[in-house]
Amino acid sequence: MTVDHKQGAVCIFGTGDFGRSLGLRLLQAGYEVVFGSRNPKNSALVPQGSKVMTHTEAARTAQVIFIAVQRDHYEFLTSLTPALEGKVLVDISNNLKRGQFPQSNAEYLSSLVPGASVVKGFNTVSAWALQSGALDASRQVLLCGDDPQAKQAVVNIAHSLGLTTQDRGSLRAAGEVEDIP
Ligand SMILES: NC(=O)c1ccc[n+]([C@@H]2O[C@H](COP(=O)([O-])OP(=O)(O)OC[C@H]3O[C@@H](n4cnc5c(N)ncnc54)[C@H](OP(=O)(O)O)[C@@H]3O)[C@@H](O)[C@H]2O)c1
């Protein structure tokens, strides 16, 4: 596959189901895709045309970083705070049940990496829908965040993937968005 990158780089932490599906979709839309992974040398399943690096190296390549990792593992991000300073972190996570944690995942992420701008979104879009292109049922991305510029950067990405967006307010509303799926 020849990849023609026209849209700049987007970083994705995590090479699991959601990360790979989002990566493929971003590549198809003309983005350069750089994964941050615990095992950059052992990530054969990432979409062709993307790159895989350590989290720190990957973070340097892009302004927007999708955190495609379960909330339970977010603590590794605290050791990356210098590399994440000033970055836009997109919290795409869902929980297994409502009210599982006292604090929303996105607010928790923001507390772990206070130098970054966290935007909640994409959690209502499934990996399968992203990969198959069957986005009729879940093409709407609900977004929350406290930094308008960061939110706009994520809106731009969502629109270029053919998704629609709805602004749900500040990061304090993230818990409601996490409860939807
Ligand atoms: N799957 C969906 O349809 C879907 C839809 C909406 C939202 N989400 C959300 O997307 C996130 C990822 O879900 P997923 O389905 O992609 O999960 P997954 O397939 O289990 O992948 C998660 C990835 O996280 C990384 N990871 C695992 N343990 C880690 C640790 N201790 N420290 C750092 N990184 C670790 C791994 O990537 P590396 O091995 O490369 O480090 C792993 O592949 C979750 O928060 C989920 O709620 C998923």
The ligand as an SDF file (V2000), in Angstrom:
LIG
                    3D

 48 52  0  0  0  0  0  0  0  0999 V2000
  -12.3290   -1.6800   21.1880 N   0  0  0  0  0  0  0  0  0  0  0  0
  -13.3050   -0.7970   20.9820 C   0  0  0  0  0  0  0  0  0  0  0  0
  -14.2150   -0.9890   20.1430 O   0  0  0  0  0  0  0  0  0  0  0  0
  -13.3260    0.4940   21.7680 C   0  0  0  0  0  0  0  0  0  0  0  0
  -14.3050    1.4500   21.4770 C   0  0  0  0  0  0  0  0  0  0  0  0
  -14.3080    2.6650   22.1650 C   0  0  0  0  0  0  0  0  0  0  0  0
  -13.3280    2.9040   23.1240 C   0  0  0  0  0  0  0  0  0  0  0  0
  -12.3940    1.9510   23.4050 N   0  0  0  0  0  0  0  0  0  0  0  0
  -11.3760    2.2260   24.4310 C   0  0  0  0  0  0  0  0  0  0  0  0
  -10.0940    2.1570   23.8190 O   0  0  0  0  0  0  0  0  0  0  0  0
   -9.1170    1.7720   24.7990 C   0  0  0  0  0  0  0  0  0  0  0  0
   -8.3230    0.6150   24.2560 C   0  0  0  0  0  0  0  0  0  0  0  0
   -9.2120   -0.4630   24.0020 O   0  0  0  0  0  0  0  0  0  0  0  0
   -8.8030   -1.6860   23.0760 P   0  0  0  0  0  0  0  0  0  0  0  0
  -10.0330   -2.4060   22.7590 O   0  0  0  0  0  0  0  0  0  0  0  0
   -7.9290   -1.2010   21.9620 O   0  0  0  0  0  0  0  0  0  0  0  0
   -7.9300   -2.5360   24.1270 O   0  0  0  0  0  0  0  0  0  0  0  0
   -6.7860   -3.5790   23.8280 P   0  0  0  0  0  0  0  0  0  0  0  0
   -7.0200   -4.2630   22.5270 O   0  0  0  0  0  0  0  0  0  0  0  0
   -6.6400   -4.3850   25.0660 O   0  0  0  0  0  0  0  0  0  0  0  0
   -5.4640   -2.6720   23.6370 O   0  0  0  0  0  0  0  0  0  0  0  0
   -4.9850   -1.8320   24.6290 C   0  0  0  0  0  0  0  0  0  0  0  0
   -3.5030   -1.5290   24.3700 C   0  0  0  0  0  0  0  0  0  0  0  0
   -3.0100   -0.8630   25.5250 O   0  0  0  0  0  0  0  0  0  0  0  0
   -1.6190   -1.1260   25.6510 C   0  0  0  0  0  0  0  0  0  0  0  0
   -1.3690   -1.5410   27.0360 N   0  0  0  0  0  0  0  0  0  0  0  0
   -1.8270   -2.6730   27.6630 C   0  0  0  0  0  0  0  0  0  0  0  0
   -1.3780   -2.7340   28.9340 N   0  0  0  0  0  0  0  0  0  0  0  0
   -0.6110   -1.6310   29.1080 C   0  0  0  0  0  0  0  0  0  0  0  0
    0.1410   -1.1380   30.2240 C   0  0  0  0  0  0  0  0  0  0  0  0
    0.2330   -1.8040   31.3890 N   0  0  0  0  0  0  0  0  0  0  0  0
    0.8040    0.0390   30.0640 N   0  0  0  0  0  0  0  0  0  0  0  0
    0.7470    0.7070   28.8900 C   0  0  0  0  0  0  0  0  0  0  0  0
    0.0570    0.2900   27.8000 N   0  0  0  0  0  0  0  0  0  0  0  0
   -0.6140   -0.8670   27.9200 C   0  0  0  0  0  0  0  0  0  0  0  0
   -1.2480   -2.2360   24.6780 C   0  0  0  0  0  0  0  0  0  0  0  0
   -0.5420   -1.6750   23.5860 O   0  0  0  0  0  0  0  0  0  0  0  0
    1.0490   -1.9090   23.4380 P   0  0  0  0  0  0  0  0  0  0  0  0
    1.2740   -3.3870   23.6310 O   0  0  0  0  0  0  0  0  0  0  0  0
    1.3530   -1.4340   22.0710 O   0  0  0  0  0  0  0  0  0  0  0  0
    1.7480   -1.0950   24.5070 O   0  0  0  0  0  0  0  0  0  0  0  0
   -2.6100   -2.7680   24.2460 C   0  0  0  0  0  0  0  0  0  0  0  0
   -2.5830   -3.2860   22.9500 O   0  0  0  0  0  0  0  0  0  0  0  0
   -9.9030    1.4230   26.0780 C   0  0  0  0  0  0  0  0  0  0  0  0
   -9.8300    2.5090   26.9610 O   0  0  0  0  0  0  0  0  0  0  0  0
  -11.3320    1.2220   25.5740 C   0  0  0  0  0  0  0  0  0  0  0  0
  -12.3030    1.5380   26.5590 O   0  0  0  0  0  0  0  0  0  0  0  0
  -12.3500    0.7420   22.7450 C   0  0  0  0  0  0  0  0  0  0  0  0
  1  2  1  0
  2  3  2  0
  2  4  1  0
  4  5  1  0
  4 48  2  0
  5  6  2  0
  6  7  1  0
  7  8  2  0
  8  9  1  0
  8 48  1  0
  9 10  1  0
  9 46  1  0
 10 11  1  0
 11 12  1  0
 11 44  1  0
 12 13  1  0
 13 14  1  0
 14 15  2  0
 14 16  1  0
 14 17  1  0
 17 18  1  0
 18 19  2  0
 18 20  1  0
 18 21  1  0
 21 22  1  0
 22 23  1  0
 23 24  1  0
 23 42  1  0
 24 25  1  0
 25 26  1  0
 25 36  1  0
 26 27  1  0
 26 35  1  0
 27 28  2  0
 28 29  1  0
 29 30  1  0
 29 35  2  0
 30 31  1  0
 30 32  2  0
 32 33  1  0
 33 34  2  0
 34 35  1  0
 36 37  1  0
 36 42  1  0
 37 38  1  0
 38 39  2  0
 38 40  1  0
 38 41  1  0
 42 43  1  0
 44 45  1  0
 44 46  1  0
 46 47  1  0
M  CHG  2   8   1  16  -1
M  END
$$$$
